[in-house]
Amino acid sequence: MSDDFELDTKDLERRMDGAMTSLRTEFASLRTGRASASMLEPVMVDAYGAMTPINQVGTVNVPEPRMVTVNVWDKGLVNKVEKAIRESGLGINPQMNGTIIMLPIPELNEERRKELTKVAAQYAENARVAIRNVRRDGMDQIKKAKADGMSEDDQKFWETEVQEMTNLHIKSVDDALEAKQAEIMQV
C-alpha cells in the first residue's frame, strides 16, 4: 500500500498557477494613469440576488484615454453598479448619465500611487495565502499517506517536492509584485 502513494503534483501545480493567474488579473485592474476596461474586472455588483461581474450587467468601454464608461443594460441596476464602483477601492468617482456611468480617470498623484502599491501588495499577499493553502493540502495528503504506512524517506521526498513548488510560486508572486509596484510608481 505505502509504495503505491503518488502525490498529484500536477494538480497542486495547476492550483498554484491558478493563484498566479488570479493575481495577474487583479494587477491588470490596478490603474497606472491610463483608462482600461480591465480595471473594472474585479468589481462585483449585487445583481438579481448574486454577486455578478460588472461586465455581465453592462458594456464597459474606453472612449478616450482618461475615461471609462459603463452602459448598464437594466435601468434598475444603475444605482447598484454605481455603488459597487464607488466602494471598489479604485478611487474613481462615477458620474451618472441615464443608464451610462462615466468614470473620469484622474491623474495619479504621489499619495494615490502609494495607496495603489499597498493595494497591489494586498493582492500579492492574498495570492501567497492561496499558494500556501495548496501547499498545506499537499502536506496533509502526505501525512495521511504516512499514517497509512509510507516510509519516512518517501515522506521527506514528497514534502521537499511540495515545498520547492511552493517556493517557486511565492517567488513568482514577489517578482510580479515588484514589477507592478515599479509600474505604478513610474511617473
C-alpha positions as CSV (number, residue, x, y, z in Angstrom):
1,M,0.0,0.0,0.0
2,S,2.7,2.5,1.0
3,D,4.7,2.0,-2.2
4,D,1.6,3.0,-4.3
5,F,1.4,6.5,-3.0
6,E,1.8,9.1,-5.8
7,L,1.2,12.7,-4.9
8,D,-0.7,14.5,-7.7
9,T,1.8,17.3,-8.1
10,K,0.2,18.3,-11.4
11,D,-3.0,19.2,-9.5
12,L,-1.1,21.1,-6.9
13,E,0.9,23.0,-9.6
14,R,-2.4,23.8,-11.5
15,R,-3.9,25.2,-8.4
16,M,-0.9,27.3,-7.6
17,D,-0.8,28.5,-11.2
18,G,-4.5,29.5,-10.7
19,A,-3.5,31.7,-7.8
20,M,-0.9,33.4,-10.1
21,T,-3.5,33.9,-12.9
22,S,-5.9,35.4,-10.4
23,L,-3.1,37.8,-9.2
24,R,-2.3,38.9,-12.8
25,T,-6.0,39.6,-13.3
26,E,-6.1,41.7,-10.1
27,F,-2.9,43.5,-11.1
28,A,-4.4,44.3,-14.5
29,S,-7.3,46.0,-12.7
30,L,-4.9,48.4,-10.9
31,R,-4.8,51.6,-12.9
32,T,-1.5,53.2,-13.7
33,G,-2.8,56.5,-15.0
34,R,-4.5,55.3,-18.2
35,A,-8.0,54.1,-18.6
36,S,-8.6,50.4,-19.3
37,A,-11.6,48.2,-19.3
38,S,-9.8,45.6,-17.3
39,M,-9.6,47.9,-14.3
40,L,-13.2,47.1,-13.6
41,E,-12.8,43.3,-13.8
42,P,-12.7,42.7,-10.0
43,V,-15.8,44.9,-9.4
44,M,-18.7,42.7,-8.4
45,V,-22.3,44.0,-8.5
46,D,-25.2,42.7,-6.3
47,A,-27.5,41.9,-9.3
48,Y,-30.5,39.7,-9.1
49,G,-29.5,38.3,-5.7
50,A,-26.0,37.2,-6.7
51,M,-22.6,38.9,-6.9
52,T,-22.1,39.4,-10.6
53,P,-19.0,40.7,-12.6
54,I,-19.6,44.2,-13.8
55,N,-19.1,43.2,-17.5
56,Q,-22.2,40.9,-17.2
57,V,-24.6,43.8,-16.3
58,G,-23.4,46.3,-18.8
59,T,-20.9,47.2,-21.6
60,V,-17.6,48.6,-20.5
61,N,-15.9,51.0,-23.0
62,V,-12.9,53.2,-23.1
63,P,-13.9,56.1,-25.4
64,E,-10.8,58.2,-24.6
65,P,-7.5,57.7,-22.7
66,R,-8.8,59.2,-19.4
67,M,-12.5,57.9,-19.5
68,V,-14.2,54.6,-18.9
69,T,-17.9,54.2,-19.5
70,V,-20.3,51.5,-18.3
71,N,-23.5,51.3,-20.3
72,V,-25.8,49.4,-17.8
73,W,-28.4,47.2,-19.6
74,D,-31.0,47.1,-16.8
75,K,-32.1,50.5,-15.6
76,G,-32.9,49.0,-12.2
77,L,-29.2,48.1,-11.7
78,V,-27.7,51.5,-12.4
79,N,-27.5,52.6,-8.8
80,K,-26.1,49.2,-7.7
81,V,-23.4,49.4,-10.3
82,E,-22.5,52.9,-9.3
83,K,-22.4,51.9,-5.7
84,A,-20.2,48.9,-6.5
85,I,-17.7,51.1,-8.4
86,R,-17.7,53.7,-5.6
87,E,-17.0,51.0,-2.9
88,S,-14.4,49.1,-5.0
89,G,-11.4,51.0,-3.8
90,L,-10.4,52.1,-7.3
91,G,-10.5,55.7,-6.2
92,I,-12.8,56.7,-9.1
93,N,-15.9,59.0,-8.7
94,P,-18.6,57.7,-11.0
95,Q,-20.8,60.2,-12.8
96,M,-24.4,59.2,-13.8
97,N,-25.9,60.0,-17.2
98,G,-29.1,57.9,-17.6
99,T,-28.0,54.3,-17.9
100,I,-24.4,55.3,-18.7
101,I,-22.0,55.6,-15.9
102,M,-18.9,57.7,-16.8
103,L,-15.7,57.2,-14.9
104,P,-13.2,60.0,-15.4
105,I,-9.7,58.8,-14.6
106,P,-7.8,61.4,-12.6
107,E,-4.1,61.9,-13.0
108,L,-2.4,59.9,-10.3
109,N,-0.7,61.9,-7.5
110,E,2.1,60.6,-5.3
111,E,-0.3,59.7,-2.5
112,R,-2.6,57.8,-4.7
113,R,0.3,55.9,-6.3
114,K,1.5,54.8,-2.8
115,E,-2.1,53.7,-2.0
116,L,-2.2,51.6,-5.2
117,T,1.2,50.0,-4.3
118,K,-0.4,49.0,-1.0
119,V,-3.4,47.5,-2.8
120,A,-1.0,45.6,-5.1
121,A,0.8,44.3,-2.0
122,Q,-2.5,43.1,-0.5
123,Y,-3.4,41.3,-3.8
124,A,0.0,39.6,-3.7
125,E,-0.4,38.6,-0.1
126,N,-3.8,37.0,-1.0
127,A,-2.1,35.0,-3.8
128,R,0.7,33.9,-1.3
129,V,-2.0,32.7,1.1
130,A,-3.8,30.8,-1.7
131,I,-0.5,29.1,-2.6
132,R,0.3,28.2,1.0
133,N,-3.2,26.7,1.3
134,V,-2.5,24.5,-1.7
135,R,0.9,23.6,0.0
136,R,-1.0,22.7,3.2
137,D,-3.4,20.4,1.2
138,G,-0.4,18.6,-0.3
139,M,1.3,18.2,3.1
140,D,-2.0,16.9,4.5
141,Q,-2.1,14.2,1.8
142,I,1.5,13.3,2.6
143,K,0.7,13.0,6.4
144,K,-2.3,10.8,5.6
145,A,-0.1,8.5,3.4
146,K,2.5,8.4,6.2
147,A,-0.2,7.3,8.6
148,D,-1.1,4.6,6.1
149,G,2.4,3.3,6.2
150,M,4.5,5.4,3.8
151,S,8.3,5.3,4.6
152,E,10.0,8.3,6.1
153,D,12.2,8.7,3.1
154,D,9.2,8.9,0.8
155,Q,7.6,11.4,3.1
156,K,10.7,13.6,3.1
157,F,10.9,13.3,-0.7
158,W,7.3,14.4,-1.3
159,E,7.5,17.2,1.3
160,T,10.6,18.6,-0.4
161,E,8.8,18.4,-3.8
162,V,5.8,20.4,-2.5
163,Q,8.0,22.9,-0.7
164,E,10.1,23.6,-3.8
165,M,7.0,24.1,-5.9
166,T,5.6,26.5,-3.2
167,N,8.9,28.5,-3.0
168,L,8.9,28.8,-6.8
169,H,5.4,30.2,-6.9
170,I,5.9,32.5,-4.0
171,K,9.0,33.9,-5.8
172,S,6.8,34.5,-8.9
173,V,4.3,36.4,-6.8
174,D,7.1,38.5,-5.3
175,D,8.6,39.2,-8.7
176,A,5.2,40.2,-10.2
177,L,4.5,42.5,-7.2
178,E,7.9,44.2,-7.6
179,A,7.2,44.8,-11.3
180,K,3.7,46.1,-10.7
181,Q,4.8,48.5,-7.9
182,A,7.6,49.9,-10.2
183,E,5.0,50.4,-12.9
184,I,2.6,52.2,-10.6
185,M,5.3,54.5,-9.2
186,Q,6.6,55.4,-12.6
187,V,5.5,59.0,-13.4
